[in-house]
Amino acid sequence: MRTPSWVPALYVGPAVLVMAAACLYPVLSAFQLAGFDWSMGTPWSSARWVGWDNVVSAFSNPRVWSSLWTTLLFAAVCVSAEMVLGIALALALEHPVRGMAFFRMLFILPMMIAPIAVGLAWRYLFDAQFGLINAVLKAVGLSAQTWLADPTLAFVAIVVADVWQWTPFVFIMMIAALANVDGAVIEAARIDGAGWWQQTFLVKLPMVMHVIAITLMMRLIDAFRVLEVIYVLTFGGPGDSTEILALHIYKTAFVGQQLGVAAAISVLLLVVVALLSWSALRLSDPMKGEPR
């Protein structure tokens, strides 16, 4: 007997309404605020309507495009490294090995730490005078580096911190996907003479490609929204070399007190994240190809 179409709506409807109200109100408020000149701490009645001036000001500011480029570069480098390392670790720990439970727990641990704590920990590690990383460099005969004072090294620092924290997410997704690969297919490939490389890259990974695509999209979305670690680690410095778009929005709103301009910039970030979210939902649709 076919379930009536209104039954799922009856059960899911209330939750959807609550989530829609909780999500739509901030979004609509951002669109509204983008048209006003208003400073925090003043009554809303003092807000002045400026129309498209905030949008023009935001998109004509070179720092907005510079921070967007930094965000794109940061997301590309971090997500690429995380995908490669996460898949490699999952393949290495796919089969039972001595101490596998310990290694899995060790790899997952960074993801459980609060982002603020991650930023503080790496800030101390990269400290030019007392940091552990420079101490190790000196111990092996290399010169110490001013990690957080050099634009290139500071960018490397935020990439290292993000890769350290979020590679475990890719690892978890991939270890679960590989566990569901049909062993009969792998055995058939082995019997046909396929070696480890052929089994991995021509059989296993193509079979979990949908999981890889979903994981990639989810990490890209998170990379565009990252804020806390970079805020604590570099605050966008030196200069604006590590100022990603989310941090630029924060500075514009709460340091520069240009809330309308910040709201206009946030619309740009919203569009980018919405497109990535839509792509992830399309890739992860469990009913794709099924009759509706």
C-alpha positions in Angstrom: 0.0 0.0 0.0 1.4 3.4 -1.1 1.8 5.9 1.7 -0.2 9.1 1.0 2.0 12.0 0.1 0.7 14.1 3.0 2.0 11.7 5.7 5.7 12.7 5.4 4.7 16.3 5.4 2.7 15.8 8.6 5.7 14.5 10.4 8.4 16.6 8.9 6.4 19.8 8.5 6.8 21.2 12.1 10.5 20.7 12.1 10.8 22.3 8.7 8.8 25.3 9.8 11.0 25.8 12.9 14.2 25.4 11.0 12.9 27.7 8.2 12.1 30.4 10.8 15.4 30.0 12.5 17.4 30.2 9.3 15.3 32.6 7.2 15.1 35.4 9.8 18.9 36.0 9.9 19.1 35.8 6.1 16.3 38.3 5.6 17.7 40.5 8.3 21.0 40.6 6.4 19.3 41.6 3.2 17.4 44.3 5.1 20.5 45.6 6.9 22.4 45.8 3.6 20.2 48.8 2.7 20.8 50.8 5.8 23.6 52.8 7.4 23.4 51.7 11.1 25.9 51.4 13.9 25.7 48.9 16.7 24.6 50.4 20.1 22.3 53.0 18.4 18.5 52.5 18.2 17.2 51.0 14.9 15.1 54.1 14.5 18.3 56.1 13.8 19.2 53.8 10.9 19.4 55.7 7.6 18.2 54.2 4.3 21.1 54.3 1.8 19.7 51.9 -0.9 22.4 50.3 -3.0 25.2 52.4 -1.5 26.4 49.7 0.8 26.5 47.2 -2.0 28.5 49.5 -4.3 30.8 50.4 -1.4 31.4 46.7 -0.6 32.0 45.5 -4.2 34.2 48.5 -5.1 36.5 47.8 -2.1 39.7 46.0 -3.2 40.0 44.3 0.2 36.7 42.5 -0.4 38.1 40.9 -3.6 41.5 40.3 -1.9 39.8 38.5 1.0 37.6 36.5 -1.5 40.8 35.4 -3.4 42.5 34.5 -0.1 39.4 32.4 0.8 39.4 30.6 -2.5 43.1 29.9 -2.2 42.8 28.8 1.4 39.8 26.5 0.5 41.6 25.0 -2.5 44.8 24.2 -0.7 43.3 23.0 2.6 40.6 20.8 1.0 43.0 19.3 -1.5 45.5 18.4 1.3 42.7 17.1 3.5 41.2 14.9 0.8 44.5 13.4 -0.1 45.6 12.7 3.5 42.2 11.6 4.6 41.8 9.1 1.8 45.4 7.8 2.3 44.9 7.3 6.0 41.6 5.5 5.4 43.2 3.2 2.9 46.1 2.5 5.3 43.8 1.6 8.1 41.1 -0.1 6.1 42.4 -3.6 7.0 42.9 -4.8 10.5 46.4 -3.9 11.9 47.9 -4.0 15.3 46.7 -1.0 17.3 44.2 0.1 14.7 41.6 1.2 17.3 44.3 3.5 18.9 45.3 5.0 15.6 41.7 5.7 14.6 41.0 7.4 17.9 44.3 9.4 17.5 43.3 10.6 14.0 39.8 11.6 15.1 40.9 13.5 18.2 41.7 16.9 16.5 38.2 17.2 15.2 36.8 17.1 18.7 38.8 20.1 19.9 37.1 23.5 19.9 38.3 25.8 17.1 39.3 28.5 19.6 41.5 26.0 21.4 43.0 24.9 18.1 43.9 28.5 17.2 45.5 29.1 20.6 47.5 25.8 20.5 48.9 26.5 17.0 49.6 30.1 17.9 51.9 28.9 20.7 53.4 26.3 18.4 54.2 28.9 15.8 55.5 31.4 18.3 58.8 32.9 17.0 60.6 32.8 20.3 59.1 30.0 22.4 57.3 27.9 19.8 57.9 24.2 19.6 58.1 24.3 15.8 61.1 26.7 15.9 62.7 24.6 18.7 62.5 21.6 16.4 64.0 23.5 13.5 66.9 24.7 15.6 67.4 21.1 16.9 67.9 19.8 13.4 70.2 22.7 12.4 67.7 24.9 10.6 67.0 28.6 11.3 64.0 29.7 13.2 61.2 31.4 11.3 58.9 34.3 12.1 55.9 32.2 11.1 53.1 34.7 12.0 55.0 37.8 10.9 55.7 36.7 7.3 52.7 36.8 4.9 53.6 33.5 3.1 54.5 31.7 6.3 51.4 33.0 8.1 49.2 31.6 5.3 51.1 28.3 5.6 50.3 28.4 9.4 46.5 28.7 8.9 46.6 26.0 6.3 48.5 23.6 8.6 46.1 24.3 11.5 43.0 23.6 9.3 44.4 20.5 7.7 45.4 19.1 11.1 41.9 19.7 12.5 39.7 18.6 9.6 41.6 15.7 7.9 40.0 13.4 10.5 36.5 14.3 9.0 37.6 13.1 5.6 39.1 10.0 7.2 35.9 9.1 9.0 33.8 9.5 5.9 36.2 7.5 3.8 36.7 4.7 6.3 33.0 4.3 6.5 32.6 4.3 2.7 35.4 1.7 2.2 33.9 -0.6 4.8 30.8 -0.8 2.6 32.6 -1.8 -0.6 31.5 -5.2 -1.8 34.4 -7.6 -1.0 33.3 -9.9 -3.9 34.1 -7.2 -6.4 37.6 -6.7 -4.9 38.2 -10.4 -4.9 37.1 -10.7 -8.5 39.6 -8.0 -9.4 42.3 -9.7 -7.5 41.6 -13.0 -9.3 41.7 -11.2 -12.6 45.3 -10.2 -11.8 44.7 -6.6 -10.5 47.4 -5.5 -8.1 47.0 -3.1 -5.1 47.1 0.0 -7.3 44.6 -1.3 -9.8 42.3 -2.5 -7.0 42.5 0.9 -5.3 42.3 3.3 -8.1 40.3 1.4 -10.6 37.9 -0.5 -8.4 37.6 0.8 -4.8 37.8 4.6 -5.2 35.4 4.7 -8.2 32.9 2.7 -6.1 33.0 5.3 -3.4 33.2 8.3 -5.7 29.8 9.6 -4.6 31.1 9.7 -1.0 34.3 11.4 -2.1 32.2 14.1 -3.9 29.9 14.7 -1.0 32.9 14.9 1.4 34.6 17.4 -0.9 31.6 19.6 -1.1 31.1 19.5 2.7 34.7 20.5 3.3 34.5 23.3 0.8 31.5 24.7 2.5 33.2 24.6 5.9 36.4 26.1 4.4 34.4 29.2 3.2 32.9 29.6 6.7 36.0 29.2 8.8 36.6 32.0 11.2 37.6 31.2 14.8 41.0 29.5 14.1 42.2 32.3 11.8 40.8 34.9 14.2 42.9 33.6 17.1 45.9 32.6 15.1 46.6 35.6 12.9 43.5 37.9 13.0 44.0 38.2 9.3 47.6 39.4 9.5 50.2 40.3 8.8 48.5 43.0 6.8 45.6 41.3 5.2 47.5 38.2 3.9 45.4 35.7 5.8 42.1 37.7 5.9 39.5 35.5 4.5 36.0 36.8 3.6 34.3 35.7 6.9 37.0 37.5 8.9 36.7 40.6 6.7 33.0 40.7 7.4 33.6 40.4 11.1 36.1 43.3 11.0 33.9 45.5 8.9 30.9 44.9 11.2 32.5 44.9 14.7 35.7 46.8 14.3 34.7 49.3 11.6 31.1 49.5 12.8 29.9 49.4 9.2 27.1 46.9 9.7 25.3 47.7 6.5 28.4 47.2 4.4 29.2 43.9 6.3 25.7 42.7 5.6 26.2 43.4 1.9 29.5 41.5 1.8 27.8 38.6 3.7 25.3 38.3 0.9 28.2 37.5 -1.4 29.4 34.8 1.0 25.9 33.5 1.3 25.6 33.1 -2.4 28.9 31.1 -2.6 28.0 28.9 0.3 24.4 28.4 -1.0 25.7 27.2 -4.3 28.1 24.8 -2.7 25.3 23.5 -0.3 23.0 23.0 -3.3 25.7 21.0 -5.1 26.3 18.9 -2.0 22.5 18.2 -1.6 22.3 17.2 -5.3 25.2 14.8 -4.9 23.9 13.3 -1.7 20.3 12.9 -2.8 19.5 9.3 -1.8 16.4 9.2 -4.0 18.3 10.2 -7.2 17.3 7.9 -10.0 14.4 6.5 -8.0 10.7 7.0 -9.1 9.0 9.8 -7.1 
